[in-house]
Amino acid sequence: MTRRYAQLEQKLNNKERLRVLFLNDIGFQHGAGIAQLRQVQSFLLLGHEVMALCASKGQVEQDLALATPTATGIWSGIRDFPQLRDKSEDDKQFIIDQILEEVSAFRPDVIIVGNLHGARWPLELLPALQSCGALVVSYMHDCYLVTGRCAQPGTCRLFETGCNETCPTAHEYPVLAPPKISDAWRLRREIFCGPQGVPLATNSRWTLDMARRGLKNLFYSDVVYLGLDERLFRPIDRLLSRQLLGIPQDAFVILSGAVHVNQWYKGPHLFQQIVSNLSAETYFLVFGTDSDDFPGVHPVGMIQDFRKLPLLYSAADLFISTSLAESFGQTLCEAAACGLPIVAFGVGGGPEVARHGLNARVVDEFDVPEFLEAIRYFMKNPDQRAEFGWAGRALVETEYSLRRQAERWGQYLHDVVQYATNAEI
């Protein structure tokens, strides 16, 4: 058989162990890094051999035992290349060659690529990886692969017609000089579109829709929802959690947080309005970088070790998100897993996890009074808090567990190989 993925197709059909390589910028740090860690865990659950490469990893990776008790796979570790981070554009081919050398040594069947922009690694790496003979899949954690440079386009629709030097956020991370934006936008169309395109997997139906709107003639794309370890993220006794954290037992505790809580698309100005209205009658607990920037809250800073987060969620009565843009919402999933009802704005992929009337009250417009009304509803109705909380827990167990994520990845690989076979690639 001369088809590109014939060997992978045979292994999938025979349920053989695959060699799966994950590649990203900053390892298992921050939101997209944690998402990749959980994807690694899913492939270990499926019994595969997994390795990870990144530009630079954090301290947490040294102590993590990735394989869950029921996993039968082999974890071959994570390696970083700090010497390849933040290189100039002139070093593009050098970066690609160095990474290809390491990838080839592992001999992967599948390569799953997450975020690269934190390392400033070139997107040309994606088609170059296809030369290794593996199935290369690019995972969309946000909209960076659809636009000319930004992760969250907000209300801007240039990504549909052509991002260019008029980009309204070119000065924001990830920064790109305006004259280079149109070329970056076209490059993405060359990489992901047409018969040789790199397949995309997205974290939500909303992200998938953004990809299909922005990337015409996209080769292949489908949703592979993120999951989490539901045995780790689960309700812990609330009285005990508060005692351990030093939180008043009789307070109504509202939890919120993100990696960077002050980024514009996390809605910090709206969050501050909510705090100002409710701080006299509630206890606001906030995690994330710059969480101490908000008067009237109890900040806990950035929690580098995600294994400690269930204690925070379990100490709260309610989780709120004021995000103005959200591709999926891992904090929403974590809150639901820990039995917390949610109040959030109905943006992006958030409502796919925080489902209105089931485990959340979703506010469709960025209306602070309506958001406050939704919070007060839960404050006044403890029975509804409990009902919504347990519904969220059940939702995670059914749809967003590590096992469910593993099943979705298995189905995705079968589907994309079948698609490529039918297209005679």
Buried (B, 14 or more C-beta within 10 A) or exposed (E): EEBBBEBBBEBBEEEEBBBBBBBBBBBBBBBBBBBBBBBBBBBBBBBBBBBBBBBBBBEBBEEBEBBBEEBEBBBBEBEBBEEBBEBEEEBBEEBBEBBBEBBBEBEBBBBBBBBBBBBBBBBBBBBBBBEBBBBBBBBBBBBBBBBBBBBBBBEBEBBBEEBBEEBEBBEBEBEBEBEBBBEBBEBBBEBBBEEEBBBBBBBBBBBBBBBBEBBEEBBBBBBBBBBBBBEBBBBBEBEEBBEEBEBEEEBBBBBBBBBBBBBBBBBBEBBBBBBEBBBEEBBBBBBBBBBBEBEBBBBBEBBEEBEEBBBBBBBBBBBBBBBBBBBBBBBBBBBBBBBBBBBBBBBBBBBBBBBBEBBBBBBEEBEBEBBBEBBBBBBEEEEEBEBBBBBBBBBBBEBBBBBBBBBBBBEBBBEBBEBBBEEEB
